[in-house]
Amino acid sequence: MTLPILKIHTTSDFEKSLKDLPRNIQSLLERKDILFRSDAFHPQLKTHKLKGKLAGFWSYSINYHYRVLFRFITRDEVIYYDIGTHEIYR
């Protein structure tokens, strides 16, 4: 089942973290974001629900080290909260 995302909002934390990322990771995010918008659960993204203190949040992989932390507002609208290594989960 394909789940397209029609609208993405970003927080100031996400925008700040994005600016601090290496350029190659920013470029990779652009490609992953296109994939995410076409199908939030595409296998390459490894989208998964988080547990514990981050219950209600989701994450998808940019590469082995970097993740996007987000939350669904509606079925086709999300908020990107942060981007970075596993440190964003703390």
N, C-alpha and C positions, 0 to 999 in steps of 0.2 A: 504494500500500500504506500503510495506516494503522498507526502504531506508538504505542499508548497507553503512558504512563508511569504505573505504579501506586504508586511510592514515590520520594520525593525527600528526600535528606539535604542538610544545609547545613553549611559550615565556619564557624568563627568569623570568618574574613576576609570571607566573604560577608555574614554578619549585620552586621558593622561597616560594610561598604561600603553595604549596603542602608539603614541608618539615616542615613547621610550624604547620600543622594540627595535631590534636590528632591522634594517631595510629588507633583507631577504625574508624575514618572518612576516613583515607587513605585506609583501608581495604574495606570499603563500596564503595569508589570510584572505586577500582579495579573491583568490581562486576558490578557497574553501567557502567563503561567504556566498559566492554565486551558486555553488553546489548546495549549500544549506538552504538558500532561498528556493531552489527548485525541489528539494526534498530534504526536510529536516532530519530524516532518519536514514539517509544514504549510508550504506555500509562503510564507505571510506571515512566518514566523519566520526564513527564510533560514539554516536550520541547516547548519553545515558543519564538517568535520574540520579541525583545525589541523595545521600542519607545523612542522618545525624543532625548537626546544627545547620546544615545546608539543605535539609529536607525542603522540597518545593522548588529547588533550583535544578537546572540541568547543565550539562557540559558537553561540548564536542571538541574533538581533537583537530588541531592545526597540523601538528606533527607529533613525534614521540614525546616531546617535552612541553609543548605549548598547548593551552586549552582556552576556550571561550566559555565563560560562565554566564548563563542566561536563565530567563524565566519566561514561561508562556503567559501572556495576558489573555489571549483567546487562542483558538485552534490555529489561526494563521497570523498571529501577531506576537512578537517577543520583545523583551528588553535585554540587551547585552549589558551585563553588570561589570565584567572585568575580563581581562585577557592576560595570560602569563603562564608561568610554570605551575607546578602543583602548589606553590606558595599561595596562589589565589584562594585556595580552599581553607586557609587559616584565618 
